[in-house]
Amino acid sequence: MPTGRVPPGDFPIIRPLATDDEAWTCAELMASSDPWRQLGRTAEQSYRIIQDPAREVYVALESVGAEPRVVGFIVVSMSGAVVGYIQSVAVREDWRGRGLGTALIELAERRILRDTPNVFICVSSFNAGARRLYERLGYTVVGELADYIVRGYSEILLRKTTGPLYEFGADRG
């Protein structure tokens, strides 16, 4: 958990997604935020991603009254062509700049690095703030996917690694 930005007792709890209401809240947050808004993603499309059983979703919950409120989330993919992929991370606007995005990414990294030495994430070419965050957290650019989601923009693939995949597997027997 980050220090110095939010008093420890006030920092959201991060745990696996548990309810359909949480899933819809995450979907609405995604669809109403950039980069997804600029890329044209709808709440329904976002919901399908969040509810995909092949994905792991972790939510950040702020205690407000009797009901905790979703203030951020992260989606992780541990299967497919790019294992260890952070597919989406979103933080509600009033929680940005307080360390929550970093905390979500660090949680995903711990999860991913248990099974593979590489963590991947994409950032839209127009999303300079997110790219700065990822690079500050140790990610390096490994490629560019031009016109990948929409024409005129690229998705920049970044990677953070603890070593080659072969060495990671060799350590495990």
Buried (B, 14 or more C-beta within 10 A) or exposed (E): BBEEBBEEEEBBEBEEBEEEEBBBBBBBBBBBBEBBEBBEBEBEBBBEBBBEEEBBBBBBBBEEEEEBBBBBBBBBBBEEEBBBBBBBBBBBEEBBEBBBBBBBBBBBBEBBBEEBBBBBBBBBBBBEEBBEBBBEBEBEEEEEEEEBBEEEBBBBBBBBBEEEEEEBEEEEE
